[in-house]
Amino acid sequence: MTSTPLGEGTRAVRAGLPEPVNHEPTLPGPVFAAHFHLSGDPTGPYTYGRDGNPTWTRLEQAIGELEAPGGSVETVAFASGMAAVSAVLFSQLRAGDAVVLPDDGYQALPLVREQLAAYGVEVRTAPTAGDAQLAVLDGARLLWIETPSNPGLDVCDVRRLTEAAHAAGALVAVDNTLATPLGQRPLELGADFSVASDTKGLIGHGDILLGHVSCRDAGLAEGVRRWRKIAGAIPGPMEAWLAHRSLATLQLRAERQCASALTLARALGKRPEITGLRHPGLPEDPSHAVASRQMSRFGSVVSFVLPDRAHAERFLAALHLVEDATSFGGVRSTAERRGRWGGDAVPEGFIRFSVGVEDAEDLLADVERALDEAATG
């Protein structure tokens, strides 16, 4: 094996594969087992299906190789992104602790805030933009960062926040869902936890719910793994196997999606009816300077605002190649009027648009036509 560092596409294709065994598949199939043969003392990697599974192990190794190439990292897979989020928060926080969360993050975070407060945890919030969380960091046990934020696409300086948090004695977790490890590596920027909903861009096919947490510190990883056992938030072996298979195309998908997203964002910037256009890859975006320092790709999501709810709904209804759905990062483009959920502080005409792997020319033509139709009422 060459000692030359592998390119990210090669790494994605090879990540987590076992050593070749003659006449065996390159990626062994899913292991379906609630229990394993176990005589004598309960030692060894696989004893009971809630604790471990060879299919999870391969996926976790693969994700770890993407999160920290060439480094030592432990990854724990979960049944969903929110299971991964909950595992970090509830394994690390106790009554009397303080946690800092973004007030513009993922829509389910307010539910998490309520539960943390019910357990006696002090919850502080601040916006992602401008590294505003620094102002409420003093005395906190954990800083939770989401960058780029969902759905507003603000970006904060992970390294700056991490250094400040560590100096104040706080741990740092970064929700890296939108960027994926091919766009941003929080552990290399100093974070203690890199967390993601793999349902989105990492797996990228819109058909599996999964999440993960990666840590360099074995003790922190063990706490997260223990919480998974307690809560039973384990991935199914079939889902884990399909996710591992999907990683092989991650670099191809990310390259196409990110390039097309930037093309779309540039085109949307020329439309007079559109305001509030956000994409970190645009040089004029407020987050571009910070994003350029810590991101190698700017993501597949573009957000913008149409004049009102009716205008936005006409636009979505007129699209032919874009699904009206509430996820992002998939191979098929999706878009939604985010205000329909009622949990995000966005205008009624706010659109979150996730670019898929369609030909950019076809996608752009569909969007331009739909915008023209929506503008005429």
C-alpha positions in Angstrom: 0.0 0.0 0.0 1.4 3.4 -0.9 2.2 5.9 1.9 1.1 8.8 -0.3 -2.1 10.4 1.2 -5.2 9.2 -0.6 -7.5 11.6 -2.4 -10.9 12.1 -0.8 -12.6 10.3 -3.6 -10.4 7.3 -3.2 -10.8 7.4 0.6 -14.6 7.5 0.3 -14.6 4.5 -2.0 -12.2 2.5 0.2 -13.3 3.6 3.7 -14.1 0.9 6.2 -13.5 -2.0 3.9 -12.1 -5.2 5.5 -8.9 -6.8 4.3 -9.5 -8.8 1.2 -10.4 -12.5 1.8 -10.4 -14.8 -1.2 -13.9 -15.6 -2.5 -15.5 -13.1 0.0 -17.3 -9.9 -1.0 -15.4 -6.6 -0.8 -18.1 -5.2 1.4 -19.7 -8.0 3.5 -23.4 -8.0 3.7 -25.4 -6.9 6.7 -25.3 -9.0 9.9 -28.7 -9.6 11.3 -28.4 -10.8 14.9 -30.0 -10.0 18.2 -27.4 -12.2 20.0 -24.2 -13.9 19.2 -22.6 -17.2 20.4 -21.1 -16.4 23.8 -19.6 -19.0 26.1 -17.8 -18.2 29.3 -17.2 -14.6 30.4 -18.9 -11.9 28.2 -15.8 -10.6 26.5 -15.2 -9.8 22.9 -16.6 -7.2 20.4 -20.0 -8.8 19.9 -22.1 -10.1 22.7 -25.6 -8.7 22.3 -27.3 -6.9 19.4 -27.9 -3.6 21.2 -24.2 -3.3 22.1 -22.5 -3.9 18.8 -22.8 -5.3 15.4 -20.1 -6.0 12.7 -22.0 -4.0 10.1 -22.0 -0.9 12.4 -18.3 -1.4 13.1 -17.5 -1.2 9.4 -19.6 1.9 8.9 -18.2 3.6 12.0 -14.6 2.9 10.8 -15.5 4.3 7.3 -17.0 7.5 8.7 -14.0 7.9 11.1 -11.7 7.7 8.1 -13.6 10.6 6.5 -13.8 12.7 9.7 -10.1 12.5 10.5 -8.0 11.1 7.7 -4.9 9.5 9.1 -5.9 10.3 12.6 -7.2 8.4 15.6 -10.9 8.8 16.0 -13.8 6.8 17.4 -17.2 7.0 15.7 -20.6 5.9 17.1 -23.5 5.3 14.7 -27.1 6.1 15.7 -30.6 5.4 14.4 -31.1 9.1 13.4 -29.4 12.5 13.5 -31.5 13.5 16.6 -30.4 10.3 18.4 -26.8 11.4 17.8 -27.5 14.9 19.0 -29.3 13.7 22.1 -26.5 11.3 22.9 -23.9 14.0 23.1 -26.1 16.4 25.1 -27.6 14.0 27.6 -24.4 12.0 28.1 -22.4 15.2 29.0 -24.8 17.4 30.8 -26.1 17.1 34.4 -28.4 19.2 36.5 -26.7 22.5 37.3 -24.6 22.5 34.2 -24.9 25.2 31.5 -25.0 24.6 27.8 -24.8 27.1 24.9 -26.9 26.4 21.9 -27.6 28.4 18.7 -30.9 30.1 18.6 -31.1 29.7 14.8 -30.3 26.0 14.5 -32.2 22.9 13.5 -35.9 23.0 14.2 -35.9 20.2 16.8 -33.4 22.1 19.0 -36.2 24.0 20.9 -37.6 20.6 21.9 -34.1 19.6 23.2 -33.9 22.9 25.1 -37.2 22.2 26.8 -36.0 18.7 27.9 -32.7 20.0 29.1 -34.4 22.7 31.1 -36.7 20.1 32.6 -33.6 18.2 33.8 -32.2 21.2 35.5 -29.7 22.2 32.8 -29.3 25.9 32.2 -29.7 26.6 28.5 -28.3 29.7 26.9 -28.8 30.7 23.3 -27.2 33.1 20.8 -27.1 33.4 17.0 -24.6 31.6 14.9 -23.5 34.7 12.9 -20.7 36.9 14.3 -19.6 34.2 16.7 -22.2 35.6 19.1 -22.1 32.5 21.2 -18.9 33.7 22.7 -20.8 36.3 24.7 -22.7 33.6 26.7 -19.9 31.1 27.1 -18.7 31.8 30.6 -19.1 28.9 33.0 -20.7 26.6 30.4 -20.0 22.9 30.3 -20.7 22.5 26.6 -20.9 24.7 23.5 -23.1 23.4 20.7 -22.2 24.9 17.2 -24.2 24.4 14.0 -22.3 25.7 11.0 -23.6 26.4 8.4 -26.8 26.8 10.3 -30.0 25.3 9.1 -31.9 26.8 7.4 -30.4 30.3 7.5 -26.9 29.3 6.3 -24.9 31.5 8.7 -21.4 30.4 9.5 -19.3 30.9 12.6 -15.6 30.5 13.2 -15.2 27.0 14.6 -11.5 27.3 15.6 -12.1 30.7 17.3 -15.1 29.4 19.3 -13.4 26.1 20.1 -10.3 27.8 21.5 -12.4 30.2 23.6 -14.6 27.3 24.9 -11.6 25.1 25.8 -9.9 28.1 27.6 -13.1 28.4 29.6 -13.3 24.7 30.4 -16.1 23.8 28.0 -16.4 21.0 25.6 -17.4 21.7 22.0 -19.8 19.8 19.7 -20.3 20.8 16.0 -23.3 19.8 14.0 -21.7 19.2 10.7 -24.7 17.9 8.8 -24.9 20.4 6.1 -21.1 20.4 5.2 -20.4 16.7 5.6 -16.7 15.6 6.3 -15.9 16.4 2.7 -16.8 20.1 3.2 -15.6 20.6 6.8 -13.8 18.6 9.5 -14.7 19.9 12.9 -12.3 17.6 14.7 -9.4 19.1 12.8 -10.7 22.6 13.8 -10.4 21.6 17.5 -14.0 20.4 18.3 -14.5 17.5 20.7 -17.5 16.1 18.9 -18.4 16.1 15.3 -22.1 15.2 15.0 -24.3 14.8 11.9 -27.6 13.6 10.6 -26.3 11.2 8.0 -29.8 11.0 6.7 -28.9 14.1 4.7 -25.8 14.6 2.5 -23.5 11.9 3.9 -25.8 9.0 2.7 -27.5 11.2 0.2 -30.3 9.1 -1.2 -33.2 10.3 0.9 -34.2 6.7 2.0 -32.4 6.1 5.3 -32.4 7.7 8.7 -29.0 7.5 10.4 -26.7 9.7 12.5 -23.2 9.6 14.0 -20.9 11.1 16.5 -17.1 11.2 16.1 -14.6 11.9 18.8 -10.8 11.9 19.2 -11.1 11.3 23.0 -11.9 7.7 23.8 -13.5 8.6 27.1 -16.0 11.0 25.4 -16.8 8.4 22.8 -17.5 5.8 25.5 -20.0 8.1 27.2 -21.8 8.6 23.9 -21.7 4.8 23.3 -23.1 4.2 26.7 -26.0 6.5 26.1 -26.8 4.7 22.9 -27.0 1.5 24.9 -29.2 3.0 27.5 -31.6 4.7 25.0 -31.4 1.8 22.5 -31.0 4.3 19.7 -29.2 1.8 17.5 -29.1 1.7 13.7 -30.5 -1.3 11.9 -27.9 -3.5 10.2 -29.5 -3.1 6.8 -29.5 0.7 7.1 -25.9 0.7 8.2 -24.9 -1.5 5.3 -26.8 0.7 2.8 -25.1 3.8 4.3 -21.7 2.3 4.0 -22.4 1.4 0.4 -23.5 5.0 -0.3 -20.3 6.5 1.0 -18.5 5.3 -2.1 -20.2 8.0 -4.2 -20.0 10.8 -1.6 -17.2 12.7 -3.3 -18.9 12.5 -6.7 -22.2 13.6 -5.3 -20.7 16.5 -3.2 -18.6 17.7 -6.2 -21.7 17.9 -8.4 -24.1 19.2 -5.9 -21.9 22.0 -4.5 -20.9 23.2 -8.0 -24.5 23.3 -9.1 -25.6 25.0 -5.9 -23.2 27.8 -6.5 -24.4 28.1 -10.1 -28.0 28.2 -8.9 -27.2 30.8 -6.3 -25.5 33.1 -8.8 -28.6 32.9 -11.1 -31.0 33.6 -8.3 -29.0 36.7 -7.4 -30.1 38.2 -10.7 -33.8 37.8 -10.0 -35.5 41.0 -8.8 -38.2 39.2 -6.8 -35.7 37.4 -4.7 -34.3 38.8 -1.4 -32.3 37.3 1.4 -30.2 35.1 -0.8 -27.8 33.0 1.1 -25.0 30.6 0.1 -21.6 30.6 1.7 -19.9 30.1 -1.6 -21.1 33.5 -2.9 -18.3 36.1 -2.5 -20.9 38.6 -1.4 -22.4 36.4 1.2 -21.9 37.6 4.8 -20.4 34.2 5.8 -18.1 33.8 2.8 -14.9 35.0 4.4 -15.2 32.7 7.5 -16.5 29.8 5.4 -13.5 30.1 3.0 -11.1 29.6 5.9 -12.7 26.4 7.3 -14.7 24.8 4.5 -13.4 23.0 1.5 -16.9 22.9 -0.1 -19.8 25.2 0.6 -22.6 22.8 0.6 -25.6 21.9 -1.6 -28.2 24.2 0.1 -29.3 27.6 -1.0 -31.8 29.8 0.8 -33.8 32.8 -0.4 -37.0 34.7 0.2 -39.9 35.2 -2.2 -42.3 38.1 -1.6 -44.9 36.2 0.3 -46.4 32.8 1.1 -48.6 32.6 -1.9 -45.7 33.5 -4.2 -43.5 30.8 -2.7 -46.2 28.2 -3.0 -46.8 29.0 -6.6 -43.1 28.6 -7.2 -42.9 25.2 -5.5 -46.0 24.0 -7.4 -44.5 25.0 -10.7 -41.3 23.0 -10.3 -41.0 19.8 -12.3 -37.5 18.5 -11.4 -37.6 19.5 -7.7 -39.4 17.6 -5.0 -41.3 19.5 -2.3 -39.8 17.8 0.7 -38.3 18.6 4.1 -34.8 17.1 3.8 -31.6 18.2 2.1 -28.4 16.7 0.7 -30.0 14.1 -1.5 -29.4 13.1 -5.1 -32.8 14.5 -6.1 -33.2 18.3 -5.6 -35.7 19.3 -3.0 -37.2 22.6 -1.9 -39.7 23.7 0.7 -41.3 26.8 2.2 -39.7 26.5 5.5 -42.2 28.6 7.3 -44.9 25.9 7.0 -43.4 24.2 10.0 -43.8 27.2 12.3 -40.5 26.5 14.2 -38.0 28.7 12.3 -37.8 32.5 12.6 -38.0 33.0 8.8 -40.4 35.0 6.5 -43.4 33.2 5.1 -41.8 33.3 1.6 -38.5 31.7 2.8 -37.3 28.8 0.6 -34.7 26.2 1.5 -33.5 24.7 -1.7 -31.3 21.6 -1.7 -29.5 20.9 -5.0 -29.2 17.3 -6.2 -27.2 15.7 -9.0 -29.3 16.6 -11.9 -27.7 18.3 -14.8 -27.2 21.9 -13.7 -28.6 23.3 -17.0 -31.8 21.3 -16.6 -32.2 22.3 -13.0 -31.6 25.9 -13.6 -34.0 26.0 -16.5 -36.7 24.4 -14.3 -36.2 26.9 -11.6 -36.1 29.9 -13.9 -39.4 28.7 -15.6 -41.0 28.1 -12.2 -40.0 31.6 -11.0 -41.4 33.2 -14.1 -44.7 31.3 -13.7 -44.9 32.2 -10.0 -44.3 35.9 -10.7 -47.3 36.1 -13.1 -49.6 34.7 -10.4 
